[in-house]
Amino acid sequence: MNKTALYDKHVSLGAKIVPFAGFDMPVQYSGVTEEHFAVREKAGLFDVSHMGQFFIEGAGSKELLQYVTTNNVDALENGKAQYSCLPNENGGIVDDLIVYKMEDDKYFVVVNASNIEKDWNHISKYNTFGAKMTNASDEMSLLAVQGPKATEILQKLTETNLFEIPYYHFTVGTVAGVSDVIISNTGYTGSGGFEIYFKNKNAEQLWDEILKAGESEGMIPCGLAARDTLRLEKGFCLYGMDIDDTTSPIEAGLGWITKFDKDFISKETFAKQKEEGVTRKLVGFELQDKGVPRHDYPVVDAEGNVIGKVTSGTQSPMKKIGLGIAYVDKPHFKLGSDIFIQVRNKNIPAKVVKMPFVQ
């Protein structure tokens, strides 16, 4: 298994380590619920250095990204980031990703850990535009400083005015004496905060300094389990669970990142789905009775006919109920529809609701 530059720190802090996407990663420290509420109410620090980072630059870089991603790269200005996805040739999703425009003809792309090689090969295959591609995944670390107090905590360590960086914008600055840090107002928890990218050699210094700066505000280290419950309460998709090579962005509710004013892979397929409608959709649901929905649990109608399946589910720490995301067949995917989740051969009533589950 691969290890991030902070592996020894996690072990010394007593983190429970599990294999994830080819890495030994901390799944929890003090406990999922405690870490979850720390991020919702104060702040939490995550090591997500397993994520992949590519630089795509030079002449043809914008044209390459325009063709391999669904969102419109023309909408990016220097210092702005964009959520997008890589469509495959069969109308599915290779991966979801974030594209950062560093400067004219220079882009920074962040991909999921389990898809680094797959994404690299996919983008490379279409690089007939002459763009220069660099895989920096093994050289870079990524910390997510998340929560309502995250900005003021991180502000103690930098002269960059973090309060002037809008959501999905970024800058390059110095943090805790470390220069050339990409400071990005992004995150996967829905509680605000920043993600910072830097060289591996600076990982332990930045981890220690951020935890120290956040101690008085109640910041604690957090693992992947809390990251999952946090993103799920906000209805954020997870690749390999809610979206994959067989799901389209239109089915997955990602029509907002699928722009038809440009040419891209599978454009015609998605345009047809948008025009004619889809036979299944990714929806949020809440259980109306006790139970915890899990990945791959069947979704059934009142007669017990299978009408879909759960892709992500949990017991919400904030709402204290079972909730999740599922692909549900037409017409049952309409808001307010009554469906049932099969939990251990018991059909538990649920209702299709609007996401996010937690504001």
Buried (B, 14 or more C-beta within 10 A) or exposed (E): EBBBBBBEBBEEBEBBBBEBBEBBBBBBBBEBBBBBBBBBEBBBBBBBBBBBBBBBBBEBBBBBBBBBBBBBBEEBEEBBBBBBBBBBEEBBBBBBBBBBBBEEBBBBBBBBBBBBEBBBEBBBEBBEBEBBBEBBBEEBBBBBBBBBBBBBBBBBBBEBEBEEBEEBBBBBBBBBEBEEBBBBBBBBBBBBBBBBBBBBEBBBBBBEBBBBBBEEBBBBBBBBBBBBBBBBBBBBBBBBBBBBBEBBBBBBBBBEBBBBEBEBBBBEBBEEBBEEEBEBBBBBBBBBBEBBBBBEBBBBBEEEEEBBBBBBBBBBBBEEBBBBBBBBBEEBBEEEBEBBBBBEEEBBEBBBBEBBBBE
